[in-house]
Amino acid sequence: MISLKTIFITGFMGAGKTTIGKELGKKLGVTVVDTDHLIEGKSGMPVKEIFRTYGEKHFRELETNILKEIPLVNTIVTTGGGLILSEENRNYMLEKGDLIFLYCDIDELYARLQNDTDRPLIQEKTKGEINELYQSRIPFYEQCSLKINTTRKTLHETAEEIAAWLK
């Protein structure tokens, strides 16, 4: 097993953060954790229920708290797409590891998200409204250490590109 600092993977909903994180973890032989899954485990509620019951502000606070509990060596962290909105979270991830932005064009994202019922921020939203949310986050994503375009790339190709960059 190699020894590396924490790799934080961010990007918009549907960009492939969780799937690519798992593939990269297998390739590098390191632990992979997902902030949304950690929050669900700790709270005993699915993310969409947390949003419905307590609201987005509460969920964002849970994200910040869970982020700081994650081990900082030999770990890949797949984040919720909005975790990066907090300056505190961005600075923490940039200071403690490599922050990777998985970019994907809006047409592909929309196709991937069209029938998804688990993401509270896009329920009953048009493609234009989803694009507006996406565009509002791009300036935050652009502050990452590395930008990888996942549009029309396979899981394997994306994981290979990240692994090559890490060497």
Secondary structure, DSSP 8 states (H G I E B T S, - for coil): ----BEEEEEESTTS-HHHHHHHHHHHHT-EEEEHHHHHHHHHTS-HHHHHHHH-HHHHHHHHHHHHTTS-SBSEEEE--TTGGGSHHHHHHHHHHEEEEEEE--HHHHHHHHTT--S-GGGTT--HHHHHHHHHHHHHHHTTSSEEEE-TT--HHHHHHHHHHHH-
